[in-house]
């Protein structure tokens, strides 16, 4: 492929993602998709179910197959303090149910701070921190850990402040960093020096050119630079990608840095390349599946469609096959 053709393809992909995310935010589209009986069946490919019991049933199945999990209660941007408290309670219930399974490090929790009240005005960060402390304590009691999801660029500074305060008491707490953001290489250097657990993702949010790389190739190159920094640092890299090229790069960088397979892990989304997940796990890699559950699935589902045209094609085929 020529340079011009590659640039055109990257531009088309960026436009596809931006357009689909913009359309998906419309209330009419939301009502149409969530009202379709077939939509629920398609969503089941990417979401464990609506209840904690559903998430735990899938957790048992995945861990029995040699995979690890990180469980996410779906939802973001709590509308008020009561909604934030309900989300925190849902995590506490989940972790209380998880503890008797004795899965330890094979099962952890992923948390969006906006769902815990982060964006609720001047005191939102403190509210989210308080809830996150409770969740971290419950996770530790269950032998598990917590990773803070990273949301759009406006939340990064706040999320990193909360992370550092949590790690003072719960050093096992991790965070996601998006290679799409221009600032992420510097953030990775800081976190690697501090010895943090870092989940490196490409990023699923539509961000402006002033703060983020726009083409797939630029995002991938930034991902490799961030990954090199994490592998050479003092922390624990969590390589979140479905791209076999980046998985191979991760293995090479780990070997160069003197890390064995216990010195990092691979992470993939529930429902995306499940056969590949099992192959990697059987080959001796730690493969952790990001496992979402909950009734508020629409925004998560829309981002999965926007990330990969194949996901949208799967959805459209399902609509025409009923």
C-alpha positions in Angstrom: 0.0 0.0 0.0 1.4 3.4 -0.9 1.9 6.2 1.6 -1.0 8.1 0.1 -3.3 5.1 0.2 -2.3 4.3 3.8 -3.0 7.9 4.8 -6.4 7.8 3.1 -7.3 4.5 4.9 -6.3 6.0 8.3 -8.4 9.1 7.5 -11.4 7.0 6.5 -11.1 4.9 9.6 -10.9 8.0 11.8 -14.0 9.4 10.1 -15.8 6.1 10.5 -15.2 6.0 14.2 -16.1 9.7 14.7 -19.3 9.4 12.7 -20.5 6.2 14.4 -19.8 7.6 17.8 -21.6 10.9 17.0 -24.6 9.1 15.6 -24.7 6.7 18.5 -25.0 9.6 21.0 -28.4 10.6 19.5 -31.4 9.8 21.6 -33.3 8.4 18.7 -30.6 5.9 17.8 -30.2 4.9 21.5 -34.0 4.2 21.7 -34.0 2.3 18.4 -31.1 0.1 19.3 -32.0 -0.6 22.9 -35.6 -1.4 21.8 -34.6 -4.1 19.3 -35.0 -7.6 20.7 -32.1 -8.7 18.5 -29.8 -6.0 20.0 -29.9 -7.8 23.3 -28.7 -11.0 21.7 -25.8 -9.2 19.9 -24.9 -7.4 23.1 -24.6 -10.7 24.9 -21.5 -11.3 22.8 -19.8 -8.4 24.5 -21.5 -8.1 27.9 -21.8 -10.9 30.5 -25.3 -9.9 31.5 -27.2 -7.4 33.7 -26.5 -8.8 37.2 -23.6 -9.7 39.3 -24.6 -13.3 39.2 -24.3 -13.2 35.4 -20.8 -11.8 35.7 -19.7 -14.4 38.2 -21.1 -17.2 36.1 -19.0 -16.1 33.1 -16.0 -15.5 35.4 -16.2 -19.1 36.6 -16.3 -20.3 32.9 -13.4 -18.1 31.8 -11.1 -18.9 34.7 -11.8 -22.6 34.3 -10.5 -22.2 30.8 -7.2 -20.8 32.1 -8.1 -17.1 31.6 -8.1 -14.3 34.1 -10.8 -11.6 34.3 -11.3 -7.9 35.2 -14.9 -7.2 35.9 -16.5 -3.8 35.0 -19.9 -2.7 36.3 -21.2 -0.7 33.3 -22.1 2.9 33.6 -20.3 6.3 33.6 -21.0 9.9 34.5 -23.2 9.5 37.6 -26.0 12.0 37.4 -26.0 12.6 41.2 -24.5 11.5 44.5 -27.1 8.8 44.9 -26.3 7.2 41.5 -22.6 7.2 42.5 -23.3 5.5 45.8 -25.4 2.9 43.9 -22.5 2.1 41.6 -20.1 1.8 44.6 -22.6 -0.5 46.3 -22.8 -2.7 43.2 -19.0 -3.2 43.3 -19.1 -4.0 47.0 -21.8 -6.6 46.5 -19.9 -8.1 43.5 -16.6 -8.4 45.4 -18.4 -9.9 48.4 -19.8 -12.5 46.1 -16.4 -13.0 44.4 -14.4 -13.6 47.6 -15.7 -17.2 48.3 -14.6 -18.3 44.8 -10.9 -17.9 45.9 -9.7 -16.8 42.5 -7.2 -14.3 43.9 -5.3 -12.5 41.2 -7.2 -14.3 38.5 -10.2 -11.9 39.1 -10.1 -8.2 39.7 -12.3 -5.2 39.2 -12.2 -2.3 36.7 -13.8 1.0 37.8 -14.7 4.2 36.0 -14.3 7.1 38.4 -17.0 9.1 36.6 -19.5 6.4 37.7 -18.4 7.0 41.3 -19.1 10.8 41.1 -15.8 12.2 39.7 -17.7 14.7 37.5 -20.2 15.9 40.2 -18.9 19.5 40.6 -16.0 20.7 42.7 -16.3 17.9 45.3 -16.7 15.1 42.7 -13.1 14.0 42.9 -13.3 13.6 46.6 -16.6 11.7 46.4 -15.1 9.3 43.8 -12.0 8.8 45.9 -14.1 7.9 48.9 -16.0 5.3 47.0 -12.9 4.0 45.3 -11.3 3.5 48.7 -14.2 1.3 49.8 -14.0 -0.7 46.6 -10.2 -1.2 46.9 -10.6 -2.4 50.5 -13.3 -4.9 49.4 -11.1 -6.1 46.5 -8.2 -6.6 48.9 -10.4 -8.6 51.2 -11.3 -10.8 48.2 -7.6 -11.2 47.3 -8.1 -9.1 44.2 -7.1 -5.7 42.9 -8.7 -2.7 41.2 -7.7 -0.9 38.0 -9.0 2.5 37.2 -10.4 2.9 33.7 -9.3 6.0 31.8 -12.1 8.0 30.2 -11.9 11.1 27.9 -8.9 13.5 28.1 -10.7 15.9 30.5 -10.6 13.3 33.3 -6.9 12.3 33.0 -5.4 14.6 35.6 -8.1 13.9 38.1 -7.9 10.1 37.6 -4.1 10.1 38.1 -4.5 12.2 41.3 -7.0 9.7 42.6 -4.7 6.8 41.6 -1.7 8.2 43.5 -3.8 8.7 46.7 -5.2 5.2 46.4 -1.8 3.7 45.9 -0.6 5.1 49.2 -2.7 2.5 50.9 -3.4 0.1 48.1 -0.2 0.0 46.0 -1.7 -2.8 43.8 -4.2 -0.4 42.3 -3.7 0.0 38.5 -4.7 2.5 35.9 -5.4 2.5 32.1 -3.5 4.8 29.8 -4.5 5.6 26.3 -1.8 5.7 23.6 -4.1 7.9 21.5 -3.5 10.9 23.8 -0.4 13.0 23.1 0.4 13.3 26.8 0.5 9.5 27.4 4.2 8.9 26.8 5.0 11.3 29.6 2.4 9.7 31.9 3.8 6.3 31.1 7.3 7.4 32.1 6.0 8.7 35.4 4.0 5.6 36.2 6.8 3.3 35.2 9.2 5.1 37.5 6.6 4.8 40.3 6.2 1.1 39.8 2.5 1.2 39.0 0.3 -1.4 37.3 -0.6 0.1 33.9 -3.1 -1.1 31.4 -2.0 0.3 28.0 -4.9 0.7 25.6 -5.2 2.5 22.2 -8.3 4.5 23.4 -11.9 4.3 22.4 -13.0 7.9 22.8 -13.3 10.5 20.0 -10.7 13.1 20.9 -9.7 16.4 19.1 -6.4 16.7 17.2 -5.2 19.2 19.9 -4.9 16.4 22.4 -4.8 13.1 20.5 -3.3 11.3 17.6 -5.9 10.8 14.8 -4.5 8.1 12.5 -4.3 4.4 13.3 -0.6 4.3 12.4 0.2 7.3 14.7 -1.8 5.6 17.6 0.1 2.3 17.0 3.5 4.0 17.0 2.7 5.8 20.2 1.5 2.5 21.7 4.9 0.9 21.0 6.7 3.9 22.5 4.6 3.7 25.6 5.0 0.0 25.8 8.7 0.2 25.6 8.7 2.7 28.5 6.5 0.4 30.6 8.5 -2.7 29.9 11.8 -1.0 30.8 10.3 0.5 34.0 9.6 -0.8 37.5 5.9 -1.4 37.2 3.6 -4.2 35.8 2.5 -3.6 32.1 -0.9 -4.9 31.1 -0.9 -5.0 27.3 -4.5 -4.4 26.2 -4.7 -5.2 22.4 -6.2 -7.6 20.0 -3.5 -6.8 17.4 -1.1 -9.8 16.9 1.6 -7.4 15.7 1.5 -5.5 19.0 1.4 -8.7 21.0 4.5 -9.9 19.2 6.1 -6.5 19.9 5.2 -6.8 23.6 6.8 -10.2 23.9 10.0 -8.9 22.2 10.2 -5.8 24.4 9.6 -7.9 27.5 12.4 -10.3 26.6 14.8 -7.4 25.9 13.9 -5.9 29.3 14.5 -9.2 31.0 10.9 -9.8 31.9 9.5 -13.3 31.9 5.8 -14.0 31.1 5.0 -13.4 34.7 6.3 -9.9 34.4 3.4 -8.6 32.2 0.0 -9.7 31.0 -2.1 -9.5 27.9 -5.7 -8.2 28.1 -8.6 -8.5 25.6 -12.2 -7.7 25.6 -14.9 -10.2 26.3 -16.4 -11.4 23.0 -13.5 -10.2 20.9 -11.2 -13.0 19.5 -12.1 -15.5 22.2 -10.3 -18.4 20.4 -7.2 -16.3 20.2 -7.5 -15.6 23.9 -7.5 -19.3 24.7 -4.5 -20.0 22.3 -2.4 -17.4 24.0 -3.4 -18.6 27.5 -2.5 -22.2 26.6 0.8 -21.0 25.3 1.7 -19.8 28.8 0.7 -16.1 28.6 -1.4 -14.5 31.3 -4.5 -13.4 29.4 -7.0 -11.2 31.2 -10.5 -10.7 29.8 -12.2 -7.4 30.3 -15.7 -8.5 31.4 -18.4 -5.9 31.6 -21.9 -6.5 33.1 -24.9 -4.3 33.9 -28.0 -2.8 32.4 -26.3 0.4 31.2 -24.6 -1.3 28.3 -25.4 1.1 25.4 -22.4 3.4 25.5 -20.0 0.5 25.9 -21.6 -1.3 23.0 -21.4 1.8 20.8 -17.7 2.1 21.4 -17.1 -1.6 20.5 -18.9 -1.0 17.2 -16.9 2.1 16.5 -13.5 0.4 17.3 -13.8 -2.3 14.6 -15.8 -2.4 11.4 -16.0 -6.1 11.8 -18.1 -5.6 15.0 -20.5 -3.3 13.2 -20.8 -5.9 10.3 -21.6 -8.6 12.9 -24.3 -6.4 14.4 -25.9 -5.7 10.9 -25.8 -9.3 9.9 -27.7 -10.1 13.1 -30.3 -7.6 12.2 -30.9 -9.1 8.8 -30.9 -12.7 10.0 -34.0 -12.6 12.2 
